[in-house]
Amino acid sequence: MRAWGIPWSTNCERMSIAAALAGVDVDWTLVTFDDRTLIEEVSGQRGVPVAELDGKIVVGSLQIVRRIAPQLWPDDPRTCALVDTFLEWFDRVWQQPLGILWRDSDDARKARAATRLDRSIDRFEALLEGNYLFGELSVADVATYPFLKYATDATPDDDYDIHEIMRRSLSVEGRPRVAAWLDRVAALPGA
Ligand SMILES: N[C@@H](CCC(=O)N[C@@H](CS)C(=O)NCC(=O)O)C(=O)O
């Protein structure tokens, strides 16, 4: 499968993990964070990852993951509905404070955003009664690990501002299940 991305992209890592789990080879073309000319030419928008599937260009990490690794969605309809709801929460609500910490200049608002992010890790701690967020390994783990990993990640060349913000805002202190889960998911192929 051909795909386009940027180095250290959280959303590209979602796709890398899913592809490795599904046994799909990815032929990546990487561009830089600042020059999205090729991404715009290929897909008509700037976000990555972008993939070519059955001759069609697909954008959106979870849209791509659903196409290449549908087995990551639980079979049980109720658990599957919970996972989809969780994914919408993660992309639309959990990520919102990151934008405030990145772009906003209001210190009080930024402090509230940092508190919201930090407290959110307690929800992950509570979800992790077993090895994975919703019982078996699922798209919930694959989609959130590339973000949550910044609680412990120190990859030297990965110096994007947004990743530095996550390193500062996320912590596994007092969250032993999240710490163990990060190690567990890090050991998966593609992570
Ligand atoms: N909802 C999209 C978000 C894609 C996205 O925002 N990707 C980041 C990199 S992790 C990016 O390209 N941001 C820059 C931009 O959109 O201009 C997805 O899940 O793929």
The ligand as a Gaussian input file, in Angstrom:
#p B3LYP/6-31G(d) Opt

LIG

0 1
 N       -8.293000      13.410000      11.566000
 C       -7.060000      13.277000      10.822000
 C       -6.061000      14.267000      11.411000
 C       -4.790000      14.301000      10.603000
 C       -3.794000      15.286000      11.202000
 O       -4.152000      16.314000      11.795000
 N       -2.529000      14.931000      11.044000
 C       -1.486000      15.805000      11.525000
 C       -0.204000      15.054000      11.723000
 S       -0.311000      13.898000      13.089000
 C       -1.272000      16.857000      10.465000
 O       -1.040000      16.534000       9.321000
 N       -1.416000      18.129000      10.868000
 C       -1.139000      19.276000      10.037000
 C       -2.294000      19.777000       9.221000
 O       -3.396000      19.223000       9.260000
 O       -2.091000      20.795000       8.527000
 C       -6.530000      11.846000      10.956000
 O       -6.962000      11.132000      11.862000
 O       -5.733000      11.430000      10.130000

